[in-house]
Amino acid sequence: MKPTKSRLLYVHSSSDLWGSDRCLCHMLERVDRDKYEPSVILPWPGPLSQRIESLGIRVRYPPCMSIIRRFRNPVHYATYFAKLALELAWLIALLKRERVAIVHVNTSSLMGPLLAARLCRIPVICHVREIRTRPRLVGCALATTINFLADHVIAISSAVARYMSEAWVKPRSLEIIHDGLDTSSRNGSVDPHALLRDIPADHPVVSVIGRITYLKGVHVFVTAAREILRRLPNTHFLIVGTGDTEDARQYERELRQEVQTSGLSHRVLFTGFVPDVDAILSKTDVLVLPSVYPEGFGMVAIEAMSAGKPVIATAHGGPRDIIREGREGFLVAPNDPMQLAQRISLLIENPQLRAEMGRRARRRVASRFHICETMTSLHKTYQKVVV
């Protein structure tokens, strides 16, 4: 008689295709379908839900989802708790009806699934991908709540593990599982994005890829670009992504205006959101992660490294697990456009150094950040929490 599969429910706070969204796709592609029957809850339909459904996995949407964001006034708090109550009732009914065995919450931005699983006495894992340092009191309270509710906490980097360990309540169980890639599928040639085909082959390209927000430090990248273009005028700078909140969209508008008034628009290109990261990386010579606050990990860094590209990132958060200074790229001080410009210029002016770093980067991802390693650890965790 065939053994019964355990029902595994993933809950995620976005339907886009940014780093954490792509990580969820990688996990769902490799989850053991002989042992587990996965399904997913997302806040609304979008590009991510389409990819998940193409895997033959069911996606559902609650009537509302209480996602933790930066609340600016009491109305936002009231709205959050009203949504939380409605979401909680819906989730509890679903968990009981579907007889879910494990709840895997793929973010620290959702309290509803953690509460619902705890009330239903179902094992719950919180996959923490964020480091919330500002305001510090709120970040500590959030980490404490997660540690209190979750049976097991997965941190995607050493920096995230430290953040969770410094909460007022320690996690019951904590481990570091780095995100991974299927490197075997990333070695072929890729056509560059249509917007980039007119860039001459001998002109270097430097890219930043991700949400356009102040936290990501795109303004630092623009300032560094202005400095570099004084000496290396044939360099092209790509800003790949969009703002996903009103504050972020205003920030993007200000950046675009700055680029326009500085006369840099012929060299600093805003591409908008591009779902195929490989199409950008195929044209990129150097990838930059200029975040002013710590990144939880930096999925795009290992994607670039897997494509044989050196990476320059700020020296805090997850990138410190990924990049070894001077080997696969460089680690620079946060919010220091002059140091960033210096390191970018060094790589632009030294093609041999870029190539050497790129080769080391590809080897490091294959040996340390392969999706098989990620899923082996994850399957062991599932077996541990369900016992």
Secondary structure, DSSP 8 states (H G I E B T S, - for coil): -----EEEEEE-S--S-SHHHHHHHHHHHHS-TTTEEEEEE-SS-SHHHHHHHHTT-EEE--S---B-----SHHHHHHHHHHHHHHHHHHHHHHHHHT-SEEEE-SSSB-HHHHHHHHTT--EEEEE-----SSHHHHHHHHHHHHHH-SEEEESSHHHHHHHHTSSS--SSEEE----B-GGGS-S-----GGGTTS-TTS-EEEEES---GGGTHHHHHHHHHHHHHH-TT-EEEEE----SHHHHHHHHHHHHHHHHTT-TTTEEEEE--S-HHHHHTT-SEEEE--SS-BS--HHHHHHHHTT--EEEESSBTHHHH--BTTTEEEE-TT-HHHHHHHHHHHHT-HHHHHHHHHHHHHHHHHHSBHHHHHHHHHHHHHHHH-
